[in-house]
């Protein structure tokens, strides 16, 4: 371990010890104050005339129990702001001043207990994020590829790993980098990164994520994203930023909490003015509690971001989690987002006398040296079917048209209709009516200047795209596709997904204009994309959501990244944001109702100081625990 790593680990350990000491200190103060309150009760029963003893014991109890409240209240006074600690300190002093000794001590105990509950819930929310940060290994084994030390293994710290280095991962170890498996076969648990509950099998060519666990076989992984650039590192950076930045709802919660406190103080003054009852006036201050909002709102945002990170999405701030809840329109790029972005053979259409097998074999052999995506897709289809291919004797490529090859003395042309020659147009036109070509790329094939058929290729829809779009529409969202692809291809995909609207053949600036038009019309818009041309739109939308498999610029321009590129995560995220909003709204509404009724009852002298304190702490605890429901459970290491 490096000196810096050791220092960071020591600092983290020290912080944990500090928090433990703070909680023990609060618990000790509660026990001491409770013990002294019991003594005061005994004194009031047995020797009520010994007022000096009762006052002395009460003073000791208040000084011991209220010391943290005094420090916080003095800090708030210096900053000229009102807080719950300051308002409760005023109520405690006022209760003691009118001779409510037991009440003042009991209120102190309740306030300390509520502070412990608040701290524990916030600690749980933060630990859900800290748990993410502490998961990666501190040291990594790297395979040397230099000529002098080739294939030897060297152990280095995680921070020293470089892109393109080969990392060796044994069974049971955590995968430290994003990268491609170049050797080995194993079962990998990606639940911490993608939310996928079942382990996935990986072999050479598979992509793995930092933070996953290698369950069975040994793997060699070529690092492609390391440290802060890895999916795991970006998740950590995002949640750390989310902890430090307040969402608009959190700022509103702070303002509303201060408003409630000022309202309670004003209510106490009015109560005293009309009733001349100091007890009732103090009860008005005691019963009003805004901590359920002030503490519950940031806890809800923190917990929801941690929950999102656990299921394969990292949100770069609480404001974006909040914005998700207000969306009414979601716009998707097509290629690479709703589809995989790579063509696949969908149909083989030979002429009479030529079999599917023979047509595919001829076309794939002709594409032997091709680097074109359509050519690679044809070769892949032939390989999947186990076809035996022949290497061309010559190869000539005409960009934008097709290629011409010679195999065993036979001339083969593969490409568009124009590439095959004017003489074959009539046959090609006749073949067009024999199948539905909408949305497909068509490759025509001739053999010794005789047209022998065509192969249709199309981009394939992601497995869960149909279900995901249906789920989004069920949530009341408008779903739109904006794409630069051909109209026929876009409309074919749109029909299968049953989206509300599709616009095709758009340039990046036209996508941007479309999003601006939606926002000017009053819609709250999310954009989901993956490519370089999507970056401006991702930045312009109310919420930009990038696919984890997308380009770096798309990931950087977005506010949310779906690490697993699972479209189902979009629906889950919006559902989580709406649940968070419901919890926060419940806390707001509940606080308003309870405080209003409580202050009214206190003003009419119906509540005693003790009952007012119970209502205050009870409601506060309920709302904090309500937000704590969002905290994700501990994941297994």
C-alpha positions, 0 to 999 in steps of 0.5 A: 500500500502506498503512503497516500493510500495508507493516509486515506485509509487512516483518515477514513478509520479516524472519521468512523471513530469520531462518529462512534464517539459522538454517538456514544457521547450523546447516549451517555448524555441521555443516560445522565440527564435521565438519571438526574430527571429521576432524582428531580422527580424523587426530590419533588415528591419527598422534599418539595420545599428543598427548591435549591436542591431541585434547581441545582440538580436540574441545572446540572442535568440541563448543562450536561444534556444541552451542551451540544445544543448550546454549541449548535445554537451559538453557531446559528446565532453567529450566522444569524439563522434560526434552526430547530436546535436554537428553537428547542433550546429556547423552549427548554430554557423557557420551560425551566424558567417557569418552573417546569423542571421535569419537562425541561429535562425530558425535552432535552432527552427527547431532543438528544434521542431525535439527534441520534436517530437523525445521525444514524439514518444519515450515517446509513445513507452515507454508508450505502455510498461509502460501501461502494467506495471501499469495494475495489481492491487496493493492489492488482496483479499486472502481466508484464508484456515487455520482451525482457520480462514477458508474461511475468506477474507484477503486483502494483497498486490500483492507482498505478494500473495503466490503460491497455495493461493486462490485469490478472484476476483469480477466482473470488477476486474483485475486478479492478478495471473496466476492460475486455477479457483476452483470456480465460472463462468465468462466471462474474457477479455484476450485481453491484454495477449493473443490478443484474442479480444472476452471474453472467458467463464471460469469455474472450472478447467479453466486456467486464466492469470494475467492482464486479466479482470473479466467481469461478475461473481465472481471467486476464483483462485488458484495461480500457478504463481505469481509476476515476475513468472506470464505471465504478470510479465515475459512480463514486465521483458522481455520488460524492458530488451528489453529497456535496450539492443540494437539490432545489427541493433540499434548499426549499426544505431548509427555507420551509423549516426556518419558516415553520420555526419563525411561525412557531415563535410568532404563534407563541408571542400571539398566544401569550399576548391573548391568553397571558399564559406563558405555559401555552406560549412555550408549548407552541414552540415545543410542539413545532418540529421541522427536522422531519423536513430539514433532515428527511429531505437530504436523506431521501435524495442521498438514499435514492442516489445510492439505490440508483448506483446499486442498480447500475445507474449513476446520477451526477447530482440530487437536482437531476434525480429530482428533475426525473420525477417531473418528466413528461417526455422522453426522447430516444436516439435510435442507433446504439440506444434502442438498437445495438447499432450493429447490423445483422442478417435478417433475411436471405432471398436467393433466385430460383435454383440457388439455396440460402446456404449457397448464396450466403456462402458466396457473399461471405467468401466475397466479403473475406477482406471487407472492413465494412459493417455490412460485410462483417455482419454477413461473415458473422452470419456465415460463421454462426451457421458453420459455412466453409468460406473460400478466400478470394484470389483478388479483391477490389472495393468501390466505396459507397458501391460495393466490391468485386472479387474473383474466387476460383476463376468466378467473378462475384460482385456484392453491393448496391444495385448500381454496382452489379450493372445496368443489365441486372436492374430488371431482375433486381426490380422484380425481386423487390416485390418478393419481400418486405424491404422496409427498414433494411439494408440490402446487399445484392449479389451476382455470380459471373454477371448473373444475379443470384439474390440478395441479403437483407440486414437490419439493426436489431432492437435491444432485448428489453426495448419493447417492454421498457417503452411500454412501461414508460408509456404506462407511466404517462410519458410521451416517447419520441425517437430522434435519429439520423438514420433513414426514414424507412429504418426509423419507422420500422423500429418505431412501429415495433416499439409503438412509440408516440412519434419518430423523426428521422434523417436529422442532423445533430443541430436538428435534434437540438432544435427538436428538444428546444421546441419541446421545452418551449412548449412546456414539456420536461424532457429527458434525452437518452443517447450514446453517440458523439452526435447525441452529446449536444442533445444530452446536454440541452435536455432537462435530463441527459441519460447516456448509455454506458456502452456509448462514447466518452463525450456522450457520457461526459455530456449527460447527467445520468449514465446507465452503466449496463446500457439496460433500457429497463433502468430508465423506467426504474430510475424514473419510478425511483425518482417519483417514489422519492418525490412522494416520500418528500411530499408526504413529509412536507404535508405531514409536517404542515398538518401536525405542526398546525394542529399541534400549535393550535392545541397548544395555543388553547392550552390543551397540550402540556409541555411534555405532550408537546415534546412527545408530538414534536419528537414523534412526528420528526422521527416518523418523517426521518424513518419514512425517508430512510426506507429508501436506503438500500440494504447492505450488499454482499462482498 
